[in-house]
Amino acid sequence: MIPTKIKSICCIGAGYIGGPTMAVIAQKCPHIKIIVVDTNKERISEWNESDLSKLPVYEPGLEHIISETRGRNLFFSTDIDAAIQISEMIFISVNTPTKTYGLGKGMASDLKYVELCARKIAAIATESKIVVEKSTLPVRTAESIKTILEAESKDLTFKVLSNPEFLAEGTAIQDLLKPDRVLIGGDADNEGQQALQMLVDIYANWVPRERILTTGIWSSELSKLTANAFLAQRISSVNAISSLCERTGSDIDEVGVAIGMDHRIGNKFLKASVGFGGSCFQKDILNLVYLCRHYGLPEVAEYWDQVLKLNDYQKMRFAKQIIDNLFNTVSGKKIAILGWAFKKTRMTLGSLLLYMYPINYYWMRLKLKSISMIQK
């Protein structure tokens, strides 16, 4: 039988998703003990730093929540085995990078860390558990997790739930405190629905019930990939129009405002830029393209692949403008870019021209020489 009461939660993975998510759950559920575990000792030490400015993740509002909950009912540890043993619910929040070798290389998600988590839970658990997918995963990953858990069942019951995150850099804490929706997917059988309801009850401590959406587990997994794909599609769409604006003398900012006032479209993700970067959109769209090809849907795969091609086109177009404005050579010249987005990063000019992160001030496109270029 699955647990009937959640007294302790273990989260495997102390990264950008696991740390903030568990901190908010700890704040809103002081009656539940939360243990965030990771094999990375340095990262755990940073989460336990007395100087909160040294936390491994920076998000407005996170320091306050950590100061309130850490040591009360929120703990960070490298003792994964002990945390699994005492917890009734286990979140898997580990990295799922794009595969660099084997079948699906360059497109499919590498699930080796998820698989290792499942094997660890199966090996350590002595009581039935509820396992929650928190990482962004391709559809039907839960089936693989179930297979691993059941192979080492020891007459235990494991129910797997999908609870994808929808966090944005810079607003993650507000996204957790006041989410547009919380999505939870589970099996249709009685125990699956009981497990689902237990996670619903946790979020219901601060999220209105009408914002907690429950679905089948496969729908939940696919919804995360689809959400990122749609957002990336909007970015590529407005960037495609921006190139037309430059040729026709139109102003992309004015066009964006005009179409954004249509309530059917809305005004989000309509700011033209160099394109999307970061760790989510491209990875998730590549995963979606791979899934479409795997299931024999080449036309659908090509449709989504075009979003990435347009993104690459926008980056190369921007790089070409830099070169054109510097008289076709960048040798011995310094370039300053205002509005570096997503996260701190260091890049050489060579890597900049090969791969661009998003830039917030798109007006730089026509004023590179006068505003964002320092020539030597």
C-alpha positions in Angstrom: 0.0 0.0 0.0 1.2 3.5 -0.7 1.8 5.9 2.2 -1.4 7.4 3.7 0.3 10.5 5.2 3.3 12.6 4.0 5.5 13.5 7.0 8.8 13.8 5.1 9.7 14.6 1.5 13.1 13.9 -0.2 14.2 15.8 -3.3 17.0 14.3 -5.2 18.8 17.2 -7.0 19.8 20.5 -5.3 19.9 22.5 -8.5 17.9 25.5 -9.8 14.6 23.6 -9.7 15.0 21.4 -6.6 16.3 24.0 -4.2 13.8 26.8 -4.7 10.8 24.4 -5.1 11.5 22.6 -1.9 12.2 25.9 -0.1 8.7 27.2 -1.0 7.1 23.8 0.0 8.9 23.9 3.3 7.7 27.5 4.0 4.1 26.7 3.1 4.1 23.2 4.8 5.9 23.6 8.1 4.4 20.3 9.2 6.4 18.4 6.6 10.1 17.7 6.8 11.9 18.5 3.5 15.3 17.1 2.7 17.1 18.1 -0.4 20.0 15.8 -1.3 22.7 15.8 -3.9 26.0 14.0 -4.6 27.6 17.4 -5.2 29.2 18.2 -1.8 30.2 21.7 -2.9 26.6 22.5 -3.9 25.2 21.2 -0.6 27.8 23.3 1.3 26.6 26.4 -0.6 23.0 25.7 0.3 24.1 25.4 4.0 26.2 28.7 3.9 25.4 31.1 6.7 26.1 33.9 4.3 22.9 33.7 2.2 24.4 35.8 -0.6 26.5 32.7 -1.4 23.6 30.4 -2.2 24.2 28.5 -5.5 21.0 29.9 -6.9 20.0 33.6 -7.0 16.3 34.4 -7.2 14.6 37.4 -5.7 12.9 36.3 -2.4 14.8 33.0 -2.1 17.2 34.2 0.6 14.3 35.2 2.9 12.6 31.8 2.5 15.8 29.9 3.1 16.5 31.9 6.3 13.0 31.2 7.5 12.9 27.4 6.8 16.5 26.1 6.8 17.1 24.2 10.0 13.4 24.3 10.9 11.9 21.8 8.4 14.2 22.3 5.4 17.6 20.5 5.3 20.3 20.0 2.7 22.4 16.9 2.8 24.6 14.5 0.8 23.1 11.5 2.7 20.8 10.3 -0.1 20.2 6.9 1.4 18.9 8.2 4.8 16.7 10.7 3.1 15.1 8.1 0.9 14.5 5.8 3.8 12.6 8.2 6.0 10.6 9.9 3.2 7.1 8.9 2.0 7.4 11.1 -1.1 10.5 11.4 -3.3 11.0 14.1 -6.0 13.4 13.5 -8.8 14.8 16.9 -9.9 18.1 16.0 -11.7 19.6 17.3 -14.9 18.3 15.8 -18.2 20.8 17.1 -20.8 20.6 16.5 -24.5 22.3 13.2 -25.4 25.8 13.6 -26.8 26.2 10.0 -28.1 24.1 7.0 -29.1 20.6 6.8 -30.4 19.1 10.2 -30.5 22.4 12.0 -30.2 22.0 15.8 -30.3 18.2 15.7 -29.9 16.9 13.2 -27.3 17.1 13.8 -23.6 19.8 11.8 -21.7 17.9 10.1 -18.9 20.9 8.5 -17.2 20.6 10.6 -14.0 16.8 9.9 -13.8 17.5 6.2 -14.2 20.2 6.3 -11.5 17.7 7.9 -9.2 15.1 5.2 -9.8 17.7 2.5 -9.2 18.8 4.1 -6.0 15.2 4.4 -4.7 14.5 0.8 -5.6 17.7 -0.4 -3.9 17.3 1.7 -0.7 13.6 1.8 0.0 12.1 -0.6 2.5 8.6 0.9 2.4 6.3 1.9 -0.4 6.9 5.3 -1.9 5.4 8.0 -4.1 7.9 9.1 -6.7 7.4 12.5 -8.4 9.0 13.5 -11.7 10.1 17.1 -11.3 12.7 17.2 -14.0 11.6 18.1 -17.6 11.2 14.7 -19.2 10.1 13.2 -22.5 6.6 11.7 -22.6 6.4 8.1 -21.2 9.5 8.4 -19.1 7.4 7.4 -16.1 7.0 4.0 -17.8 10.8 3.5 -17.6 10.9 4.6 -13.9 8.1 2.2 -13.1 9.8 -0.7 -14.8 13.0 0.0 -12.8 11.1 0.3 -9.5 9.0 -2.7 -10.0 12.0 -4.9 -11.0 13.4 -4.3 -7.5 10.0 -4.1 -5.8 10.6 -6.3 -2.7 6.8 -6.5 -2.5 6.6 -2.7 -2.2 4.3 -0.4 -4.1 5.7 2.6 -6.0 3.4 5.1 -7.6 4.9 7.6 -10.1 3.5 11.1 -10.6 4.5 13.8 -13.0 4.7 17.3 -11.7 6.6 19.5 -14.2 7.9 22.9 -13.3 7.0 26.1 -15.1 9.6 28.5 -13.7 11.2 31.5 -15.4 14.6 33.0 -14.5 14.3 36.0 -12.3 10.7 35.3 -11.2 11.0 31.7 -10.0 9.9 32.4 -6.4 6.8 34.3 -7.5 6.1 31.6 -10.0 6.1 29.1 -7.1 4.2 31.2 -4.7 1.5 32.4 -7.2 1.6 29.9 -10.1 -0.6 30.2 -13.2 -1.2 26.5 -12.7 0.2 23.5 -10.9 0.1 20.4 -13.2 0.1 16.9 -11.7 -0.3 13.7 -13.7 -1.0 10.3 -12.3 -2.2 6.8 -13.1 -6.0 6.2 -13.4 -6.1 3.3 -10.9 -7.2 3.9 -7.3 -3.7 4.0 -5.8 -2.6 6.3 -8.6 -5.4 8.7 -7.8 -4.7 8.5 -4.1 -1.1 9.4 -4.7 -2.1 12.2 -6.9 -4.5 13.6 -4.3 -1.7 13.6 -1.7 0.4 15.8 -3.8 -2.6 18.0 -4.6 -3.2 18.4 -0.9 0.4 19.6 -0.4 0.1 22.3 -3.0 -3.4 23.2 -1.7 -1.7 24.7 1.4 -1.2 27.9 -0.7 -2.4 27.3 -4.3 -6.1 27.8 -5.0 -7.7 24.4 -6.0 -8.9 25.8 -9.3 -5.2 26.3 -10.3 -4.2 22.8 -9.6 -4.7 20.8 -12.8 -4.8 17.0 -12.7 -4.3 14.9 -15.8 -3.0 11.5 -16.9 0.7 11.0 -16.4 1.5 11.1 -20.2 -0.4 14.3 -20.7 1.5 16.0 -17.9 4.9 14.9 -19.2 4.1 16.2 -22.7 2.5 19.4 -21.5 5.9 20.7 -20.2 7.6 20.1 -23.6 4.7 21.6 -25.4 4.6 24.8 -23.2 8.3 25.5 -23.9 7.9 24.8 -27.6 5.0 27.2 -27.9 6.9 30.0 -26.1 10.0 29.4 -28.2 7.7 29.4 -31.3 6.5 32.9 -30.4 10.1 34.2 -30.0 11.1 32.8 -33.4 7.9 34.2 -35.0 8.4 37.7 -33.8 12.1 37.5 -34.8 11.1 36.4 -38.3 8.9 39.5 -38.5 11.7 41.7 -37.2 13.8 40.9 -40.2 10.9 41.9 -42.5 10.6 45.2 -40.5 14.2 46.1 -41.1 13.7 45.6 -44.9 10.4 47.6 -45.0 11.2 50.4 -42.5 8.6 49.1 -40.0 9.3 49.2 -36.2 9.1 45.8 -34.7 8.4 47.3 -31.2 5.3 49.0 -32.6 4.2 45.9 -34.4 4.7 43.8 -31.2 2.5 46.2 -29.2 -0.2 46.3 -31.9 -0.6 42.5 -32.2 -0.1 42.0 -28.4 -3.3 44.0 -27.7 -5.3 41.3 -29.4 -6.5 39.2 -26.4 -6.3 36.1 -28.5 -2.6 36.6 -28.8 -1.5 38.5 -25.7 1.6 40.5 -25.2 4.0 38.0 -23.7 7.1 36.8 -25.6 6.7 39.3 -28.4 9.8 41.3 -27.8 12.2 40.8 -30.7 15.8 39.9 -29.7 18.8 37.9 -30.9 16.9 34.7 -30.1 16.4 32.4 -27.2 19.2 30.8 -25.4 19.4 29.2 -21.9 19.0 25.6 -21.1 15.3 24.8 -21.7 13.8 25.9 -25.0 16.3 24.4 -27.5 16.7 21.2 -25.4 13.0 20.7 -25.1 12.2 21.4 -28.8 15.0 19.0 -29.9 13.4 16.5 -27.6 10.0 17.1 -29.2 11.5 16.8 -32.7 13.1 13.5 -31.8 9.8 12.2 -30.3 7.9 13.1 -33.5 10.4 11.4 -35.7 10.4 8.4 -33.4 6.7 8.0 -33.7 6.8 8.4 -37.5 5.6 12.1 -37.7 8.3 13.7 -40.0 6.1 16.6 -41.0 5.4 17.5 -37.4 9.1 17.1 -36.6 10.1 19.5 -39.4 7.6 22.1 -38.2 9.1 22.3 -34.8 12.7 22.0 -36.2 12.0 25.1 -38.2 11.6 27.1 -34.9 15.2 26.2 -34.1 16.4 27.0 -37.6 14.8 30.5 -37.4 16.5 31.0 -34.0 19.9 30.1 -35.5 19.1 32.4 -38.4 18.4 35.3 -36.1 21.7 34.8 -34.2 23.7 34.6 -37.4 21.9 37.7 -38.8 22.8 39.7 -35.7 26.5 38.5 -35.8 26.7 39.6 -39.5 25.4 43.0 -38.5 28.3 43.3 -36.0 30.8 42.4 -38.7 29.2 44.7 -41.3 29.3 47.7 -38.9 33.0 47.0 -38.1 34.1 47.2 -41.7 34.1 43.4 -42.2 36.7 42.7 -39.5 36.6 42.2 -35.7 40.4 41.8 -35.3 41.8 44.0 -32.5 38.4 45.5 -31.7 36.4 45.4 -28.5 32.6 44.9 -28.4 30.4 45.8 -25.4 26.9 44.4 -25.3 24.2 45.9 -23.1 21.5 43.7 -21.6 23.1 40.3 -21.2 20.2 38.0 -20.3 19.5 34.6 -18.6 22.5 34.2 -16.4 26.0 35.3 -15.7 28.4 34.1 -18.4 31.8 34.8 -19.9 32.2 34.5 -23.6 35.0 35.4 -26.0 34.1 37.3 -29.2 34.7 34.1 -31.2 32.1 32.1 -29.2 29.8 35.1 -29.3 29.8 35.0 -33.1 29.1 31.3 -33.0 26.4 31.3 -30.4 24.4 34.2 -29.0 22.4 34.4 -25.8 19.3 36.6 -25.8 19.8 40.4 -25.6 17.1 42.5 -24.1 17.9 45.8 -25.9 16.9 45.0 -29.5 17.3 48.6 -30.5 21.0 47.9 -30.6 20.5 46.2 -34.0 20.7 49.6 -35.8 22.9 51.5 -33.3 25.7 49.1 -32.8 28.4 51.6 -33.7 27.1 54.5 -31.6 25.8 52.6 -28.5 27.2 49.2 -28.0 30.5 49.2 -29.8 33.8 50.3 -28.4 36.4 50.3 -31.1 40.1 50.2 -30.7 
